[in-house]
Amino acid sequence: MHIAASQEIVHRLVPALTHLHAALAAKTKEFRSIVKIGRTHTQDATPLTLGQEFPAMAPRSPPASRASSWA
């Protein structure tokens, strides 16, 4: 069972996380000019570009792929 789990991590999870990281980086560039106006507690928030939202998620995927590659 452990060998099967390890094989799945190496051959499916790590490549999927690598692909996710690349896709998030591409979306950051693609959406950098779209302005998103946010609201917080019914008050206007600082306008952001949609491209600024994706870097918040992108740093999480490489550490996860590195951690899963230890399996």
NUDO-926073 format. One record per atom (N, C-alpha, C, O): atom name; x, y, z; residue in one letter. Coordinates in pm, whole numbers, plus 32768, in hexadecimal, padded with zeros to 4 digits. Layout:
# residues N
CA:X:Y:Z:A
...
END
This chain:
# residues 71
N:8052:7F89:8000:M
CA:8000:8000:8000:M
C:8056:807E:8000:M
O:8038:80DD:7FB8:M
N:80C1:8080:804F:H
CA:8118:80F4:8054:H
C:8160:8109:7FD0:H
O:8176:817B:7FA6:H
N:8185:809D:7F8F:I
CA:81C9:80A8:7F0E:I
C:816A:80E4:7EA7:I
O:8191:813A:7E58:I
N:80EE:80B6:7EA7:A
CA:808B:80EC:7E4A:A
C:8073:8181:7E62:A
O:806A:81CE:7E03:A
N:806A:81A8:7EDF:A
CA:8057:8236:7EFF:A
C:80CF:8288:7ED3:A
O:80BF:82F5:7E9C:A
N:8146:8253:7EEA:S
CA:81BF:8299:7EC0:S
C:81C4:82A8:7E28:S
O:81E9:8312:7DF6:S
N:819E:8240:7DE1:Q
CA:819D:8246:7D4E:Q
C:8139:82AF:7D1D:Q
O:8156:82F9:7CBF:Q
N:80C5:82B6:7D5B:E
CA:8060:8318:7D34:E
C:8092:83A6:7D4E:E
O:807C:8400:7CFC:E
N:80D4:83BA:7DBE:I
CA:8109:843F:7DDE:I
C:8171:8468:7D76:I
O:816C:84D8:7D42:I
N:81CD:840F:7D59:V
CA:823A:842F:7CFD:V
C:8208:8442:7C6F:V
O:8234:849F:7C2A:V
N:81AD:83ED:7C42:H
CA:8186:83EF:7BB5:H
C:810A:8441:7B95:H
O:80F3:8463:7B21:H
N:80BA:8461:7BFA:R
CA:8040:84AE:7BDF:R
C:8039:8531:7C2B:R
O:801C:8599:7BF0:R
N:8054:852E:7CAE:L
CA:8044:85A6:7CFE:L
C:80AF:860F:7CE0:L
O:808E:8684:7CC8:L
N:812C:85E9:7CE0:V
CA:8197:864A:7CC9:V
C:818A:868B:7C3E:V
O:8194:8705:7C35:V
N:8174:863F:7BD1:P
CA:8160:8682:7B50:P
C:80E5:86DE:7B4E:P
O:80E7:8747:7B0E:P
N:807A:86B6:7B94:A
CA:8002:870B:7B98:A
C:801E:878D:7BE2:A
O:7FF0:87F7:7BB7:A
N:8069:8788:7C50:L
CA:808B:8801:7C99:L
C:80E9:885A:7C49:L
O:80DE:88D5:7C4E:L
N:8143:881F:7BFE:T
CA:819C:886D:7BA7:T
C:8149:88B3:7B3B:T
O:8160:8929:7B1E:T
N:80EA:886C:7B02:H
CA:8093:88A7:7A9C:H
C:803E:8918:7AD8:H
O:802C:8980:7A99:H
N:800B:8903:7B50:L
CA:7FBC:896A:7B94:L
C:800E:89E8:7BAA:L
O:7FDD:8A57:7B92:L
N:8088:89D9:7BD7:H
CA:80DF:8A4D:7BEF:H
C:80F7:8A99:7B6D:H
O:80F2:8B14:7B6C:H
N:8112:8A52:7B00:A
CA:8127:8A93:7A7F:A
C:80A9:8AD9:7A4F:A
O:80B0:8B47:7A18:A
N:8035:8A9C:7A63:A
CA:7FB6:8AD9:7A39:A
C:7F99:8B58:7A88:A
O:7F6B:8BBB:7A4F:A
N:7FB4:8B56:7B0A:L
CA:7F9E:8BCD:7B5C:L
C:7FFC:8C3E:7B32:L
O:7FD3:8CB2:7B30:L
N:8077:8C1D:7B11:A
CA:80D5:8C83:7AE3:A
C:80A6:8CBE:7A5E:A
O:80B2:8D36:7A49:A
N:8073:8C6B:7A05:A
CA:8040:8C9C:7985:A
C:7FC6:8CF5:7997:A
O:7FBA:8D5C:7954:A
N:7F6C:8CCF:79F1:K
CA:7EF5:8D21:7A0B:K
C:7F19:8DA7:7A4A:K
O:7ED6:8E0B:7A32:K
N:7F82:8DA9:7A9A:T
CA:7FB1:8E27:7AD4:T
C:7FD2:8E8A:7A65:T
O:7FAB:8EFF:7A6C:T
N:801A:8E5C:7A00:K
CA:803F:8EB3:7990:K
C:7FC6:8ED5:793A:K
O:7FB7:8F46:790C:K
N:7F70:8E73:7924:E
CA:7EFC:8E86:78CC:E
C:7E99:8EEC:7905:E
O:7E61:8F3C:78BA:E
N:7E84:8EEA:7988:F
CA:7E1F:8F3E:79C6:F
C:7E57:8FBB:7A0B:F
O:7E10:8FF9:7A5A:F
N:7ED2:8FE1:79EE:R
CA:7F0E:9051:7A37:R
C:7ECC:90D7:7A19:R
O:7EDD:9135:7A66:R
N:7E81:90E2:79AB:S
CA:7E46:9164:798B:S
C:7DB2:916E:79AF:S
O:7D75:91D7:799B:S
N:7D76:9104:79E3:I
CA:7CE8:9106:7A08:I
C:7CDC:9138:7A98:I
O:7D0D:90F8:7AF5:I
N:7C99:91AA:7AA8:V
CA:7C8A:91E5:7B2C:V
C:7C12:91A5:7B71:V
O:7BA6:9198:7B37:V
N:7C28:917F:7BEC:K
CA:7BBF:9141:7C3E:K
C:7BA5:919E:7CB3:K
O:7BFF:91BC:7D02:K
N:7B2B:91CA:7CBE:I
CA:7B08:9224:7D2B:I
C:7ACC:91D0:7D9B:I
O:7A64:9190:7D89:I
N:7B0C:91D1:7E0B:G
CA:7ADE:917F:7E7A:G
C:7A8C:91CF:7EDD:G
O:7A91:9249:7EE1:G
N:7A41:9187:7F2B:R
CA:79F6:91C3:7F98:R
C:7A11:9172:8014:R
O:7A19:90F7:8012:R
N:7A1F:91BA:807F:T
CA:7A38:9177:80FD:T
C:79DD:91B3:8166:T
O:79E2:922B:8180:T
N:798A:9162:81A2:H
CA:792A:9190:8208:H
C:78D8:9206:81D4:H
O:78C4:9269:821A:H
N:78A9:91FA:8158:T
CA:7858:925D:8111:T
C:789E:92E3:80FB:T
O:785D:9347:80DE:T
N:7920:92E7:810A:Q
CA:796C:935F:80EC:Q
C:79CB:9340:8079:Q
O:79F9:92CF:8069:Q
N:79E7:93A6:802B:D
CA:7A42:9392:7FBB:D
C:7ACD:936B:7FEE:D
O:7AFE:93A0:8052:D
N:7B09:930F:7FA7:A
CA:7B90:92E3:7FC9:A
C:7BEF:9317:7F5C:A
O:7BC3:934E:7EF8:A
N:7C6E:9304:7F71:T
CA:7CD1:932F:7F0F:T
C:7CC1:92DF:7E8F:T
O:7CBE:9264:7E94:T
N:7CB6:9322:7E1D:P
CA:7CAB:92D8:7D9F:P
C:7D2A:9287:7D84:P
O:7D99:92B7:7D98:P
N:7D16:920E:7D57:L
CA:7D85:91B6:7D32:L
C:7D71:918B:7CA2:L
O:7D03:9194:7C6C:L
N:7DDB:915D:7C65:T
CA:7DC8:911C:7BE5:T
C:7DB0:9088:7C00:T
O:7DDC:9051:7C65:T
N:7D6A:9049:7BA5:L
CA:7D50:8FBB:7BB7:L
C:7DD3:8F6D:7BB8:L
O:7DDE:8F05:7BF9:L
N:7E35:8FA0:7B6F:G
CA:7EB8:8F60:7B6E:G
C:7EFE:8F61:7BF5:G
O:7F54:8F0E:7C0E:G
N:7ED9:8FBF:7C4C:Q
CA:7F15:8FC4:7CD1:Q
C:7EDB:8F5A:7D2E:Q
O:7F15:8F3E:7D97:Q
N:7E6B:8F1F:7D09:E
CA:7E2F:8EB7:7D5C:E
C:7E79:8E32:7D4E:E
O:7E86:8DE8:7DAF:E
N:7EAA:8E14:7CD6:F
CA:7EE7:8D93:7CBC:F
C:7F6D:8D7D:7D02:F
O:7F88:8D0D:7D2C:F
N:7FC2:8DE2:7D10:P
CA:8040:8DCA:7D5A:P
C:802A:8DA2:7DEB:P
O:8082:8D66:7E29:P
N:7FB7:8DC2:7E22:A
CA:7F9A:8D97:7EAB:A
C:7F8C:8D00:7EB3:A
O:7FA9:8CC4:7F1B:A
N:7F61:8CC1:7E47:M
CA:7F51:8C2F:7E46:M
C:7FCD:8BE7:7E12:M
O:7FEA:8B77:7E3D:M
N:8016:8C26:7DB8:A
CA:8087:8BE4:7D76:A
C:80F6:8BB6:7DD5:A
O:812A:8B48:7DC1:A
N:811D:8C02:7E3C:P
CA:8189:8BD3:7E93:P
C:8167:8B55:7EE1:P
O:81C1:8B11:7F12:P
N:80E8:8B35:7EEF:R
CA:80C2:8ABF:7F3B:R
C:80DB:8A3D:7EEF:R
O:80F0:89D5:7F2D:R
N:80D8:8A42:7E6A:S
CA:80E3:89C5:7E20:S
C:8172:898D:7E19:S
O:8180:8913:7E22:S
N:81DE:89DC:7E0A:P
CA:8263:899D:7E09:P
C:828A:895A:7E8C:P
O:82C1:88EC:7E89:P
N:8270:8998:7F01:P
CA:8292:894F:7F7C:P
C:8245:88CD:7F89:P
O:827A:886A:7FBD:P
N:81C9:88CB:7F5B:A
CA:817A:8851:7F63:A
C:81B6:87E6:7F08:A
O:81BA:8771:7F2D:A
N:81E4:880D:7E92:S
CA:821E:87A9:7E38:S
C:82A4:8779:7E6C:S
O:82C6:8703:7E5C:S
N:82F2:87D2:7EAC:R
CA:8371:87A6:7EE7:R
C:835A:8748:7F5B:R
O:83A0:86E4:7F69:R
N:82F7:8767:7FAE:A
CA:82DA:8712:8021:A
C:82A7:868A:7FF3:A
O:82CB:8623:802D:A
N:8256:8688:7F8B:S
CA:8221:860A:7F5C:S
C:828B:85B9:7F11:S
O:827C:853F:7F05:S
N:82F3:85F8:7EE1:S
CA:835C:85AE:7E9B:S
C:83B5:8561:7EFE:S
O:8404:850C:7ED5:S
N:83A9:8580:7F7F:W
CA:83F7:8536:7FE4:W
C:83BA:84AD:7FFE:W
O:83FB:8454:8036:W
N:8340:849B:7FD5:A
CA:82F9:841E:7FF4:A
C:8337:83A8:7FAB:A
O:8308:8337:7FB9:A
END
